[in-house]
Amino acid sequence: LLTDCWLMRNLRLEDCSFVPTVGDIVHDRYGCMRMLRLSNVDISEEELGDLLKACPDLTELEVSNCQELLHSDILPIGTSCRRLEKFSMMGNVLFASDEMFTELGRNCPHLRVLDIPHFDFITATGLAAVARGCPSLDCVDIRGCRQVGDDFLTALAQSCPELKVLLLFECVLVTY
C-alpha cells in the first residue's frame, strides 16, 4: 500500500510493535511528507534517522512514548527537518537533551510550536537556544520541566515577540 502512495503528506503510526523497515515506509520519493506522528512505536535509532532524512519538508513531528530512543537517536531532527514548524515530544524521557534542543534552535528557524511537557533532563540552556533560534515561536508547553527557570523565560521574552501561549505549570525554578 505505502509504496503506491506517491503523494502521501501525513503518516501516523500508533501502537505498532513491528514497523516495517523505513525503506518500506518512506522512499526518496516521499520527500513531500509534511506530518509524521509516532506513538508507542518500536523504532530503532537508525530507522528514525533514515525516516527523518527521507522527509526534508517535514513541518510537523510528534514522537510520544517511543521508549527505546536515546537523545542521540533524535538529533537528526535539527539537521534533517529544517522546515519544522511544530515539534511535540511526550513520554520519551531517555532522549530529551539540551544538545537536541540546541540543534533545533540552530537549524529549525520556522519552529512555531514546542510541546515538550514533563522532561526533567531539559534545562534552560537548550531551550534558550530554541528561543534565540526560533523567533516565530508562538506556543510553548514546558509543563513539569523542573530544571527550566528564568533564563529560558528571559530568552523567550527577548527573542519571541509572537509568543501567545506559554504553559509553565510545575516549573519549580521559575521565579517570575
N, C-alpha and C positions, 0 to 999 in steps of 0.2 A: 504493500500500500504506500509506504512512505517514499519508496523510490520513484513512484509515479506522480508524486505531489510536488511538481516543479516550483510552484509559486507559494508554497507554504510560508505564512508570515508568523504564525503563533504555534507554539508547541508547549503542551502542559503534560508532564509526566508525574503521576502521583501514585504512591504506594506500589512501586514496581520493584520487586525483589530481583528480577532479572531484566536488565536493559540490554538490548542488542548492542553490538559494537557501534560506536559513533559513525563508522563508515556506513552502517545500515540505516542510521537515522538522518544524518546530515552529510551530504556530499558537498563538494565545492559549489555545486550549482544552487545550494540552499543559502547562499550568502545574502539573500533577501529577507531572511528571518528577522523579525523585529522583537518578538516577545518569547522568552523562554522561562518556564516555571518548572522547577524540580522540587518535589516534596516527597519525603520518605522514599528516596530512590537510592539504591545501591549503585554508586558510580565511582569509578576509580579516579585518581588524580590525572592519569593520562587521558582517560576518556573525557573528563571535564575540560582539560586543557585543549584537546582536539576540538571539542564541541564549540568552545568559545572562539577559537581561532577560525573555525569554519563560518562563524556568524559575525563578520566585522561590522555589520549595520545594526546590530542588536541595540535596541533603545530601552528595553525593559528586561531585567533579570531578577528573578526571585528564587532563592535557594533556601529551603527550610527542611530541617530535620534530616539532613544527609550526613549522618554521624561519622562516616568513615573518612571525611575530608579533614586535612590539616591545613594550617594557614598557607603553607607553600603551594598547596593544590589550587587555591583560589586566586593567587596572584595574577594569572593571565587576564583576569577581569580588567585590570587597569591598562594592560598593554594591548589586549586584543579587542576590547569593546569601547573604543574611543568615542562612540556616539551615544553612549549610555545616558539615559535621562532619568531612569528610576532603578534604584538598587534596593532590594529588600532581602534581609537575611534573618532567619529565626531558627533557634534551636541548634545552631552549629557552633557551639562554644569552642570547639577544638581548633577552628581555623580563623577565628577573628583575631586580627593583629593590627598593631599600629602600622607595620610595614605595608600591609594590604591597603589600608586607608590612605597612606601616603601616596601609593601608586594610583589609587582612584583620583586623588586630588591633583596629581601631576598630569594624568592622562585623560581624564574624563571631564572636560570643562563644561559640558552640556548638562551635567547632573542637576536635576531639579528636586528629586525626592530621594531621601535617605531614610530608610525604615529598618532600624537595627536594634530593636529593644532587647534588654536583658543580657548584655555581654560584659562580664566583669574584666575581660582581658583588654578591652579597648580603653585607651586613655585620651586625654585632651591632645596629646602630641599628634596622633594620627588623624583625629577628627578636625583639629585646627588646620591641618594640611588640606583636608577636603574643603573646609570653608574658604581658605585662601585660593584654592584652585578651581572652585566651582561657584562663581559669583551668582549663578542663576538659581541656587537652592531656594526653594520656596516652602518646603515641608521637610522637617527633620523630626524623627521619632527615635529618641535615645532613652526611653523609659527604662529604669533599672540598670543603666550603665553606671555602676557605682564608682568607677575611677575617673569619671569625666567631671570636670569642675569649671571654674570661672574662666580659665584660659580659653576654653572652647567657646564659651559664650561671647567673650571679647572678640575672638576671631570672627564669629558669626556676625556680630554687630558691625564690625569694620568692613567685612568683605561681602556680605549677602544682603543687599538692600531690598531684594524681592521676597525675603522671608515672611511667610504668612502664618505658618503653623510650626510650633515648637513644643514637643512633648518631653517633659523632664521629670516626671514622677519618679521618686526613689533615687534620684541622682544626689546622693548624700554630700558630695563635695561642692555642690553649687551653693554659694552663699548669698547671691543677689537675685 
